[in-house]
Amino acid sequence: MSMAAALNPPKTPFKINLTPALPPPPTSSALTFKPNNNFPTLCAAAQPQQQEHAALLDTLLNSTRKNQVLHSIRTTSPFNCLSETNLHHTVPALTSKTRGKVRDIYDSGEYLVLVTTDRQSAFDRVLASIPFKGQVLNQTSLWWFERTQHITANAVVSTPDPNVTIAKKCSVFPVEFVARGFVTGSTDTSLWTVYNKGIRNYCGNALPDGLVKNQKLAENILTPTTKAADHDVPVTPDEIIERGLMTRADYEEVSRKALSLFEYGQRVASEHGLILVDTKYEFGKAEDGSIMLIDEVHTPDSSRYWIASSYLERFQNGLEPENVDKEFLRLWFKNHCNPYEDEVLPEAPEDLVCELSWRYIFLYETITKSKFEVLLSEEPIHERISRNVASALASLK
């Protein structure tokens, strides 16, 4: 079967009501986008907020804060970059290790210990190690986990270290829920890649002709994926049910939660001068049957963010949006090699690695409105994590 045929099933796709239940919108004026013949129209925000949002681009590209952070990044000792962990050798309570592309997961019996490393992944492989990245992802997720409990429960038990989350065990659904608001992307499963190949029914979503790259969709959609060997494969809702990956009831509930999370995230991002373009969510089911959000939430690893103030002008001029995520790293590798097929990849330039680290920190500070604490100490990071995890697990007994 051809790819186009697989992604364009002839039968009528399974449809459910995915209207999200969101809290009332904030009363303050914010930057929003509304579809007008499928093209974005910028709604006016309050003047002070417009000025604040416009200043974001200056902060991202050239600011005293950026120079401070880049100095810390460039002077970071090697033992403050976390590329690998082996806590099962240093923490007696941990019995096994599972190595993901970014996270190392340890079993303590009752709980899971998730260590977010500085490994940078894309194209289903590890590309580089980015200083402070693990800390940024873990703390960004924690911020969102705490603020999305009105939408869904999550698996977080505690965060004993900036790079570590202790989580409840659950049965993980073998489906990632990718929420999208724009036609964009550069990977094989991205919406723009498949749309540009002529596919007009993707993961059960009918797409109109005439869309262009980076255009806003008329409404948010979900494009679920599941694992096949070492890469992600798009699936339709019908296929998810028919293959027994999820029950219909679980799929409907998780889909509503995913869209609600995405719309809430878009609203918060807009209030901070950003556009949450797309993201992915993972969910699991607890022993009591309740569904929980797991893994990460709205991080620059799992999400695509653009600067809102410059988006419309750049879109109208056919330019790529100013991004605050790993997209520019993806593009660098695509321009210098075949990241899907080349056995050995070129080493990412130091300036590129430092810039990505800064962008992750910039996003954390922009969303949370708090200063990122650059942890520099003489204690090797692995020893610090081992000590903190051992203490936390002892307190949970």
Phi, psi and chi 1 to 4 in degrees:
 res  aa     phi    psi   chi1   chi2   chi3   chi4
   1 MET       -  134.8 -179.7 -175.9  -64.9      -
   2 SER   -71.3  160.1   68.9      -      -      -
   3 MET   -60.4  -42.9 -178.8 -179.5 -178.9      -
   4 ALA   -61.5  -40.7      -      -      -      -
   5 ALA   -67.5  -39.3      -      -      -      -
   6 ALA   -65.2  -32.0      -      -      -      -
   7 LEU   -94.4   -1.8  -63.4  177.9      -      -
   8 ASN  -126.4   67.8  -70.8  -85.6      -      -
   9 PRO   -60.5  139.3   23.1  -32.2      -      -
  10 PRO   -71.0  -26.2   24.9  -34.0      -      -
  11 LYS   -80.6  163.0   59.8 -174.9  176.1 -179.8
  12 THR   -66.2  126.1  -57.5      -      -      -
  13 PRO   -67.1  148.7   23.4  -32.1      -      -
  14 PHE   -63.7  130.6  158.4   58.5      -      -
  15 LYS  -123.3  141.4  -66.4 -173.4 -179.6  -63.8
  16 ILE  -136.0  166.3   60.0  174.7      -      -
  17 ASN   -83.2  111.9  178.3   16.8      -      -
  18 LEU  -108.6   25.4  -63.0 -179.7      -      -
  19 THR   -66.8  115.8  -56.7      -      -      -
  20 PRO   -76.5  147.5   26.8  -32.3      -      -
  21 ALA   -96.2  103.1      -      -      -      -
  22 LEU  -110.7  154.2  -73.2  171.1      -      -
  23 PRO   -68.8  163.8   25.3  -34.4      -      -
  24 PRO   -56.2  144.7  -21.4   31.6      -      -
  25 PRO   -66.8  153.1   23.3  -32.3      -      -
  26 PRO   -65.1  152.9   24.1  -32.6      -      -
  27 THR   -82.2  -21.4   55.3      -      -      -
  28 SER   -71.9  150.2   59.5      -      -      -
  29 SER   -69.1  140.2 -178.6      -      -      -
  30 ALA  -142.7  163.4      -      -      -      -
  31 LEU   -80.5  120.7 -169.8   64.1      -      -
  32 THR  -134.4  165.4   58.0      -      -      -
  33 PHE  -125.2  134.2  -69.5   86.4      -      -
  34 LYS  -124.7  139.6  -67.3 -177.9  178.4  179.5
  35 PRO   -73.1  138.1   25.6  -31.5      -      -
  36 ASN  -136.9  101.4  178.6   13.7      -      -
  37 ASN    55.5   38.7  -64.3  -34.1      -      -
  38 ASN    69.1    6.9  -70.4  -28.7      -      -
  39 PHE  -109.0  144.3  -78.7   82.2      -      -
  40 PRO   -72.5  138.8   25.9  -32.6      -      -
  41 THR  -119.4  127.9  -59.6      -      -      -
  42 LEU   -82.6  123.4 -157.8   56.0      -      -
  43 CYS   -89.8  137.6  -60.8      -      -      -
  44 ALA   -66.1  137.0      -      -      -      -
  45 ALA  -104.8  169.0      -      -      -      -
  46 ALA   -59.6  143.5      -      -      -      -
  47 GLN   -55.0  -47.2 -172.0   66.0   23.6      -
  48 PRO   -60.4  -37.1  -23.3   34.3      -      -
  49 GLN   -70.5  -36.0 -166.6  172.4   37.9      -
  50 GLN   -59.6  -44.6  -81.2 -176.0  -43.7      -
  51 GLN   -64.8  -39.9  -65.3  172.5   -9.3      -
  52 GLU   -63.8  -42.8  178.0 -174.4  -13.1      -
  53 HIS   -67.4  -39.1  -68.8  174.4      -      -
  54 ALA   -63.7  -31.5      -      -      -      -
  55 ALA   -71.3  -16.5      -      -      -      -
  56 LEU   -58.5  -41.4  -89.0 -176.8      -      -
  57 LEU   -63.6  -39.1 -169.2   54.7      -      -
  58 ASP   -63.1  -41.4  -68.5  -25.4      -      -
  59 THR   -63.1  -40.8  -56.2      -      -      -
  60 LEU   -65.3  -43.6  171.8   64.9      -      -
  61 LEU   -89.7  -36.3  -61.4  178.5      -      -
  62 ASN  -158.6  102.0 -173.0   22.1      -      -
  63 SER  -152.7  161.7   64.2      -      -      -
  64 THR   -60.4  -40.8  -59.4      -      -      -
  65 ARG   -62.1  -41.0  177.6   58.7  178.1  157.9
  66 LYS   -61.6  -43.0  177.5  177.8 -178.2  177.6
  67 ASN   -63.9  -37.7  -68.2  -26.7      -      -
  68 GLN   -63.0  -46.8  -69.2  172.0  -17.9      -
  69 VAL   -66.9  -43.6  171.4      -      -      -
  70 LEU   -61.6  -35.3  -72.7  177.4      -      -
  71 HIS   -63.1  -43.8  175.2   74.2      -      -
  72 SER   -64.1  -40.1  -63.0      -      -      -
  73 ILE   -63.6  -45.1  -66.5  168.5      -      -
  74 ARG   -72.9  -22.3  -70.2 -166.4  169.8   99.4
  75 THR   -99.8    7.1   57.0      -      -      -
  76 THR   -66.9  131.0  -63.9      -      -      -
  77 SER   -70.5  152.9  -61.1      -      -      -
  78 PRO   -56.0  -32.7  -25.1   33.0      -      -
  79 PHE   -76.2    0.3   53.4   66.1      -      -
  80 ASN  -102.0   10.0  -89.0  -52.7      -      -
  81 CYS  -112.8  123.3 -161.2      -      -      -
  82 LEU  -101.5   96.4 -172.7   66.3      -      -
  83 SER   -97.5  -24.5  -61.3      -      -      -
  84 GLU  -151.0  146.1 -163.6   69.3   45.9      -
  85 THR  -130.5  154.3   69.0      -      -      -
  86 ASN  -142.6   58.7  -70.5  -70.6      -      -
  87 LEU   -66.7  -22.8  -61.1 -170.5      -      -
  88 HIS   -68.0  -12.0   54.0  -47.9      -      -
  89 HIS   -96.7  -16.1  -63.5  -37.1      -      -
  90 THR  -116.2  -16.9   58.4      -      -      -
  91 VAL  -119.3  108.3 -179.9      -      -      -
  92 PRO   -56.5  -30.0  -25.7   34.9      -      -
  93 ALA   -73.2  -11.9      -      -      -      -
  94 LEU   -96.8  127.8  -59.2  179.9      -      -
  95 THR  -105.2  -21.6   58.0      -      -      -
  96 SER  -153.0  160.7   64.8      -      -      -
  97 LYS  -130.1  136.1  170.6 -173.5  174.2 -179.2
  98 THR  -119.4  123.7  -58.4      -      -      -
  99 ARG   -98.1  115.3 -172.1 -177.7 -169.5  -86.9
 100 GLY   -93.2 -176.1      -      -      -      -
 101 LYS   -64.8  -35.6  -70.6 -168.0  -71.9  -74.0
 102 VAL  -121.1  -37.9  174.2      -      -      -
 103 ARG  -104.5  142.5  -73.0  169.0 -177.1   78.7
 104 ASP  -101.6  127.1  -68.3  -20.8      -      -
 105 ILE  -115.3  128.3  -55.8  171.1      -      -
 106 TYR  -119.4  145.3  -62.6   89.5      -      -
 107 ASP  -101.3  123.7 -167.0  -25.9      -      -
 108 SER  -107.1    9.3   73.7      -      -      -
 109 GLY   102.0  -76.3      -      -      -      -
 110 GLU   -86.3  -29.5 -173.4  174.6   -3.2      -
 111 TYR  -126.6  166.3  -56.6  103.4      -      -
 112 LEU  -107.5  141.9  -66.5  177.8      -      -
 113 VAL  -110.3  115.4  175.5      -      -      -
 114 LEU  -106.1  117.4  -70.5   76.4      -      -
 115 VAL  -105.3  118.4 -176.5      -      -      -
 116 THR   -89.5  114.2  -51.5      -      -      -
 117 THR   -88.2 -177.3   71.4      -      -      -
 118 ASP   -94.0    9.0  -64.1  -29.4      -      -
 119 ARG   -65.9  138.2  -63.1 -167.9  -65.1  -95.3
 120 GLN  -110.2  121.3 -179.0   65.6   59.9      -
 121 SER  -115.0  151.9   72.0      -      -      -
 122 ALA  -170.0  158.5      -      -      -      -
 123 PHE    56.3   31.8  -51.3  107.3      -      -
 124 ASP    63.4   31.1  -62.7  -46.8      -      -
 125 ARG  -156.2  164.5   62.4 -164.7  -61.4  179.0
 126 VAL   -86.0  130.1  175.0      -      -      -
 127 LEU  -102.8  -34.8  -58.5  179.2      -      -
 128 ALA  -169.2  177.7      -      -      -      -
 129 SER  -115.5  130.6  -70.9      -      -      -
 130 ILE  -114.2  117.2  -50.5  -62.2      -      -
 131 PRO   -53.5  135.0  -25.2   34.1      -      -
 132 PHE    69.3    1.0  -53.7  113.8      -      -
 133 LYS   -61.5  -44.6  179.7 -157.0  159.4 -172.3
 134 GLY   -60.0  -42.0      -      -      -      -
 135 GLN   -63.2  -43.4 -179.5 -175.2  -16.3      -
 136 VAL   -59.9  -49.4  170.9      -      -      -
 137 LEU   -62.0  -46.1  -63.9 -170.8      -      -
 138 ASN   -63.7  -43.6 -161.9   55.5      -      -
 139 GLN   -75.5  -32.0  -67.0 -176.1  -31.5      -
 140 THR   -64.7  -46.1  -60.2      -      -      -
 141 SER   -59.8  -44.0  -76.0      -      -      -
 142 LEU   -59.1  -42.1  179.1   62.2      -      -
 143 TRP   -59.2  -44.3 -170.3   89.6      -      -
 144 TRP   -73.4  -38.8  -77.4  105.9      -      -
 145 PHE   -56.2  -43.3  -84.5  129.7      -      -
 146 GLU   -66.7  -28.3  -69.9  175.7  -15.2      -
 147 ARG  -100.7    3.7  -74.6  157.8  179.2   80.4
 148 THR  -118.8   14.9   54.6      -      -      -
 149 GLN   -69.7  -16.5  -65.8 -178.4   71.4      -
 150 HIS   -73.9  -13.8   63.6  -74.5      -      -
 151 ILE  -100.1  -44.2  -62.1  173.7      -      -
 152 THR  -156.8  150.7 -178.3      -      -      -
 153 ALA   -70.9  159.3      -      -      -      -
 154 ASN  -133.0  172.5   60.4   66.5      -      -
 155 ALA   -92.0    1.9      -      -      -      -
 156 VAL   -67.5  130.1  176.2      -      -      -
 157 VAL  -104.1  -48.7  174.1      -      -      -
 158 SER  -162.8  166.1   66.8      -      -      -
 159 THR  -129.6   85.9   51.4      -      -      -
 160 PRO   -74.9   -9.9   29.0  -35.7      -      -
 161 ASP  -149.7  150.2 -176.1  -87.1      -      -
 162 PRO   -55.0  -24.2  -27.3   35.7      -      -
 163 ASN  -102.0    3.3  -72.7   71.0      -      -
 164 VAL  -127.8  139.1  178.0      -      -      -
 165 THR  -126.4  130.3  -66.4      -      -      -
 166 ILE   -96.1  128.4  -63.7  178.9      -      -
 167 ALA  -128.7  156.2      -      -      -      -
 168 LYS   -70.1  148.7  -58.0  171.6 -172.1  173.6
 169 LYS   -78.5  147.5  -74.1 -173.9  172.9 -178.6
 170 CYS  -157.5  168.6   65.1      -      -      -
 171 SER   -88.2  111.9  176.8      -      -      -
 172 VAL   -80.6  130.6  178.6      -      -      -
 173 PHE   -69.1  133.6  -66.0  117.8      -      -
 174 PRO   -80.9   38.9   31.4  -35.2      -      -
 175 VAL  -136.8  131.2  176.4      -      -      -
 176 GLU   -98.3  133.3  -70.0 -173.0   -7.0      -
 177 PHE   -99.8  105.0  -76.0   75.1      -      -
 178 VAL   -94.2  117.2 -177.0      -      -      -
 179 ALA  -100.4  134.4      -      -      -      -
 180 ARG  -133.1  139.9  -56.4 -177.1 -173.6  -85.6
 181 GLY  -118.8   -7.1      -      -      -      -
 182 PHE  -140.7  157.7  -68.5   74.8      -      -
 183 VAL   -91.4   98.0 -174.0      -      -      -
 184 THR  -157.5 -177.8 -167.3      -      -      -
 185 GLY   114.3  163.2      -      -      -      -
 186 SER  -129.9   -6.3   58.6      -      -      -
 187 THR   -84.2  171.4   64.9      -      -      -
 188 ASP   -64.1  -28.5  -76.9   -5.6      -      -
 189 THR  -100.5    4.7   57.4      -      -      -
 190 SER   -69.9  155.6   71.7      -      -      -
 191 LEU   -64.7  -41.1 -168.8   53.6      -      -
 192 TRP   -66.7  -39.6  172.0 -113.2      -      -
 193 THR   -59.1  -49.0  -60.5      -      -      -
 194 VAL   -73.2  -35.4  -62.7      -      -      -
 195 TYR   -65.5  -40.3 -174.1   86.6      -      -
 196 ASN   -67.0  -19.9 -161.4   36.0      -      -
 197 LYS   -84.5   -1.5  -68.2  177.9  179.5  177.9
 198 GLY   100.7   -0.5      -      -      -      -
 199 ILE   -73.4  129.4  -65.3  168.1      -      -
 200 ARG  -121.6    3.1  -66.4  -63.7  179.4  -93.9
 201 ASN  -134.5  104.9 -167.7  -51.3      -      -
 202 TYR  -121.1  117.0 -171.8   48.3      -      -
 203 CYS    55.2   36.4  -60.9      -      -      -
 204 GLY    85.7    3.2      -      -      -      -
 205 ASN  -102.8  121.6  -59.7  -74.4      -      -
 206 ALA   -80.4  124.8      -      -      -      -
 207 LEU  -112.2  134.1  -57.6  170.1      -      -
 208 PRO   -75.3  157.8   29.6  -35.8      -      -
 209 ASP   -70.8  160.9  -70.3  -32.3      -      -
 210 GLY    91.0    2.0      -      -      -      -
 211 LEU   -75.2  150.9  -61.3  179.4      -      -
 212 VAL  -122.7  162.1  -62.8      -      -      -
 213 LYS   -59.0  138.3 -170.6  179.1 -176.6 -174.5
 214 ASN    73.2   11.8  -57.9  -34.9      -      -
 215 GLN   -79.2  145.6 -176.4  172.3  -23.8      -
 216 LYS   -75.5  136.1 -171.0 -178.6 -171.4  -57.1
 217 LEU   -74.5  155.3  -66.7  167.0      -      -
 218 ALA   -62.6  -30.9      -      -      -      -
 219 GLU  -153.3  157.7   59.5 -178.1    5.2      -
 220 ASN   -66.0  147.7  -66.2  -28.6      -      -
 221 ILE  -132.5  164.5   64.3  172.3      -      -
 222 LEU  -112.5  135.8  -66.4  176.4      -      -
 223 THR  -127.2   83.6   59.3      -      -      -
 224 PRO   -64.8  153.3  -13.7   27.8      -      -
 225 THR  -133.9  159.4   63.8      -      -      -
 226 THR  -135.6  165.0 -170.0      -      -      -
 227 LYS   -84.6  140.3  -69.5  -68.4 -177.4 -175.7
 228 ALA  -137.4  108.4      -      -      -      -
 229 ALA    59.6 -111.0      -      -      -      -
 230 ASP  -116.0   21.7   58.6   -9.2      -      -
 231 HIS  -144.2  164.1   62.4  -78.7      -      -
 232 ASP   -87.0  141.8  -63.6  -29.1      -      -
 233 VAL  -124.8  126.8  176.8      -      -      -
 234 PRO   -67.8  143.1   22.2  -31.0      -      -
 235 VAL  -136.3  152.3  -73.3      -      -      -
 236 THR   -89.5  161.9   67.0      -      -      -
 237 PRO   -55.9  -41.3  -27.9   36.1      -      -
 238 ASP   -58.0  -44.9  -79.0  -37.2      -      -
 239 GLU   -65.7  -36.7  -69.6  168.9  -24.3      -
 240 ILE   -60.0  -44.3  -69.6  171.1      -      -
 241 ILE   -70.6  -48.0  -52.1  -55.7      -      -
 242 GLU   -64.3  -34.5  -68.2  167.2    0.5      -
 243 ARG   -85.5   -0.7  -67.3  166.8   56.7 -179.5
 244 GLY    73.6   20.3      -      -      -      -
 245 LEU   -70.4  -32.2  -58.8  177.6      -      -
 246 MET  -152.0  154.8  -60.8  177.5   72.0      -
 247 THR   -77.7  161.9   65.9      -      -      -
 248 ARG   -59.6  -43.1 -177.4 -180.0  -61.6  -90.0
 249 ALA   -63.3  -43.2      -      -      -      -
 250 ASP   -65.4  -41.8  -74.4  -16.5      -      -
 251 TYR   -62.1  -43.9  178.4   80.9      -      -
 252 GLU   -62.5  -44.2  -69.6  176.9   -6.3      -
 253 GLU   -65.8  -45.9 -179.7  177.1  -11.6      -
 254 VAL   -66.0  -38.4  170.9      -      -      -
 255 SER   -60.9  -44.6  -64.7      -      -      -
 256 ARG   -63.2  -42.5  -75.7 -168.4  -69.8  -92.6
 257 LYS   -62.5  -42.8  -71.7  178.5 -178.0  -67.2
 258 ALA   -62.2  -45.1      -      -      -      -
 259 LEU   -68.4  -35.5  -76.3  175.9      -      -
 260 SER   -65.4  -43.5  -67.3      -      -      -
 261 LEU   -60.2  -43.0  -73.2  165.5      -      -
 262 PHE   -65.6  -45.4 -171.7   47.4      -      -
 263 GLU   -65.8  -37.8  -69.0 -164.0   15.1      -
 264 TYR   -64.8  -44.4  177.9   75.6      -      -
 265 GLY   -62.0  -39.7      -      -      -      -
 266 GLN   -62.5  -40.5  -73.4  179.4  -47.1      -
 267 ARG   -64.1  -46.7 -177.8 -174.3  -54.5  163.4
 268 VAL   -63.8  -44.0  172.8      -      -      -
 269 ALA   -59.7  -42.9      -      -      -      -
 270 SER   -60.9  -39.4  177.4      -      -      -
 271 GLU   -63.9  -20.1  -68.1  169.2   -0.3      -
 272 HIS  -109.6   17.9  -65.5   79.2      -      -
 273 GLY    80.6   18.0      -      -      -      -
 274 LEU  -122.7  161.5  -61.7  169.8      -      -
 275 ILE  -114.6  120.9  -59.7  172.0      -      -
 276 LEU   -83.9  105.8  176.5   58.2      -      -
 277 VAL   -81.6  -50.9  178.2      -      -      -
 278 ASP  -158.0  165.7   49.6   43.1      -      -
 279 THR  -164.0  173.3 -167.9      -      -      -
 280 LYS  -130.8  150.5   72.8  173.0 -179.5   67.8
 281 TYR  -129.4  149.8  -55.3  105.0      -      -
 282 GLU  -125.6  144.7  -66.1 -173.2   50.2      -
 283 PHE  -132.8  159.0  -67.9   85.4      -      -
 284 GLY  -142.2  169.4      -      -      -      -
 285 LYS  -116.6  127.4 -179.8  175.7  -82.8 -167.6
 286 ALA   -77.0  171.8      -      -      -      -
 287 GLU   -60.1  -31.1  -71.6 -174.8   -0.9      -
 288 ASP   -83.3    3.9   63.1    2.6      -      -
 289 GLY    90.6   -4.4      -      -      -      -
 290 SER   -76.7  148.1   61.2      -      -      -
 291 ILE   -95.4  133.2  -70.8  176.1      -      -
 292 MET  -125.3  145.2  -60.5 -173.6  -60.5      -
 293 LEU   -79.3  134.2  179.4   64.4      -      -
 294 ILE  -130.4 -178.3   63.2  170.6      -      -
 295 ASP    71.1  -97.0 -163.2   43.8      -      -
 296 GLU  -147.6  163.2   61.3 -175.9  -37.4      -
 297 VAL  -137.6  122.4 -165.1      -      -      -
 298 HIS    52.8   36.0  -61.2  160.5      -      -
 299 THR   -86.1  164.2   71.2      -      -      -
 300 PRO   -69.4   -8.9   21.6  -31.6      -      -
 301 ASP   -83.6  -40.2 -115.5   24.6      -      -
 302 SER   -95.7   -4.2   64.6      -      -      -
 303 SER  -134.7  161.0  -45.8      -      -      -
 304 ARG  -114.9  127.1 -173.1  177.3  -82.8  106.9
 305 TYR  -122.0  140.7  -75.8   91.5      -      -
 306 TRP  -122.3  155.0  -66.2  -22.2      -      -
 307 ILE   -75.0  122.8  -61.8  -69.9      -      -
 308 ALA   -69.7  -39.6      -      -      -      -
 309 SER   -65.2  -26.2   61.8      -      -      -
 310 SER  -104.4   -5.2   62.4      -      -      -
 311 TYR   -60.7  -52.4  162.5   73.0      -      -
 312 LEU   -62.4  -46.3 -172.7   57.8      -      -
 313 GLU   -62.9  -43.0 -179.4  179.6   -2.7      -
 314 ARG   -67.3  -39.6  -64.9 -178.8   69.3   86.3
 315 PHE   -61.9  -45.2  172.3   76.2      -      -
 316 GLN   -66.9  -23.9  -68.4  173.3  -22.9      -
 317 ASN   -97.4    8.1  -71.3  -47.9      -      -
 318 GLY    73.0   22.6      -      -      -      -
 319 LEU   -99.7  152.9  -59.1  174.2      -      -
 320 GLU   -68.3  142.0  -72.9  -65.2  -49.9      -
 321 PRO   -64.9  155.2  -19.7   32.2      -      -
 322 GLU   -71.6  116.8  -62.8  -76.9   -5.4      -
 323 ASN  -106.0  155.1   65.6   74.9      -      -
 324 VAL  -127.0   50.8 -162.0      -      -      -
 325 ASP  -151.7 -162.4   49.9   59.8      -      -
 326 LYS   -89.4   10.0   63.0 -177.6 -179.7 -177.9
 327 GLU   -60.5  -39.5 -178.9   65.5   10.9      -
 328 PHE   -68.7  -26.3   76.3   98.9      -      -
 329 LEU   -70.7  -42.1 -176.3   70.1      -      -
 330 ARG   -55.9  -47.3  -69.7 -168.4 -168.5  102.4
 331 LEU   -64.0  -36.6  -65.8  174.9      -      -
 332 TRP   -61.7  -45.9 -174.3   89.0      -      -
 333 PHE   -67.4  -38.0  -85.7   94.9      -      -
 334 LYS   -64.9  -29.6  -72.9 -160.2   76.1  171.7
 335 ASN   -81.2  -16.9  -71.2  -25.1      -      -
 336 HIS  -115.9   -3.7  -70.1   81.6      -      -
 337 CYS  -169.7 -178.3   62.9      -      -      -
 338 ASN  -104.7   95.4 -175.7  -27.9      -      -
 339 PRO   -67.0  -14.5   24.5  -32.9      -      -
 340 TYR   -86.8  -30.1  -74.3  108.9      -      -
 341 GLU  -116.4  -28.8  -63.0 -178.6    6.3      -
 342 ASP   -66.9  128.9  -68.8   -5.5      -      -
 343 GLU   -68.3  -40.8 -175.7  175.2  -14.7      -
 344 VAL  -114.6  128.0  178.8      -      -      -
 345 LEU  -100.8  152.1  -59.7 -176.9      -      -
 346 PRO   -66.5  153.9   23.6  -33.6      -      -
 347 GLU   -77.6  133.0 -175.2  174.4  -13.4      -
 348 ALA   -64.6  133.5      -      -      -      -
 349 PRO   -60.5  149.0  -19.9   31.1      -      -
 350 GLU   -57.8  -42.6 -179.5 -177.4  -11.9      -
 351 ASP   -61.7  -36.3  -74.0  -11.9      -      -
 352 LEU   -67.6  -43.1 -164.9   71.2      -      -
 353 VAL   -62.5  -45.2  168.3      -      -      -
 354 CYS   -64.8  -41.0  -68.6      -      -      -
 355 GLU   -63.4  -40.8  178.1   65.6   24.1      -
 356 LEU   -66.0  -41.0 -175.7   57.4      -      -
 357 SER   -60.0  -44.1 -179.9      -      -      -
 358 TRP   -62.7  -42.2  154.8 -116.9      -      -
 359 ARG   -64.4  -37.4  -70.1 -171.7 -177.9 -145.3
 360 TYR   -64.1  -44.3  -84.7   34.4      -      -
 361 ILE   -65.4  -41.2  -67.7  171.4      -      -
 362 PHE   -58.4  -43.8  165.8   84.0      -      -
 363 LEU   -63.9  -44.1  179.6   65.6      -      -
 364 TYR   -58.2  -46.7  170.9   83.0      -      -
 365 GLU   -69.6  -34.2  -65.8 -173.7  -20.9      -
 366 THR   -69.2  -43.9  -59.4      -      -      -
 367 ILE   -73.3  -46.4  -71.3  -70.8      -      -
 368 THR   -86.2  -15.0   67.9      -      -      -
 369 LYS    57.6   34.7  -66.6  -61.5 -177.8 -175.5
 370 SER  -134.4  154.2   58.9      -      -      -
 371 LYS   -81.8  129.8 -172.0  174.4 -178.4  179.6
 372 PHE   -71.1  130.6  179.5   77.9      -      -
 373 GLU   -90.1  110.1 -177.3 -179.3   -1.2      -
 374 VAL   -77.7  111.3  176.2      -      -      -
 375 LEU   -87.4  107.9  -63.2  176.8      -      -
 376 LEU  -123.4  119.6  -62.4  173.7      -      -
 377 SER  -150.3  168.0   69.7      -      -      -
 378 GLU   -77.9  -16.0  -67.3  -58.0  -44.3      -
 379 GLU   -77.6  123.4 -178.3 -178.5   23.2      -
 380 PRO   -56.1  142.1  -25.6   34.8      -      -
 381 ILE   -61.3  -34.8 -172.3  170.2      -      -
 382 HIS   -65.9  -38.5 -164.5  -80.8      -      -
 383 GLU   -66.8  -40.1  -68.1 -177.9   15.4      -
 384 ARG   -61.9  -46.5 -176.0 -160.4   77.0 -156.3
 385 ILE   -63.7  -43.8  -69.9  173.9      -      -
 386 SER   -58.1  -45.4  -62.1      -      -      -
 387 ARG   -63.3  -47.0  171.9  171.7   50.3   78.4
 388 ASN   -66.5  -40.0  -71.5  -22.7      -      -
 389 VAL   -67.7  -43.9  168.4      -      -      -
 390 ALA   -59.7  -42.8      -      -      -      -
 391 SER   -65.6  -42.2  176.2      -      -      -
 392 ALA   -65.5  -43.9      -      -      -      -
 393 LEU   -66.1  -35.2  -69.5  176.3      -      -
 394 ALA   -63.6  -37.1      -      -      -      -
 395 SER   -74.2  -18.5   68.8      -      -      -
 396 LEU   -87.6   -7.9  -71.1  172.1      -      -
 397 LYS   -71.8      -  -70.2 -178.2  178.9  178.2
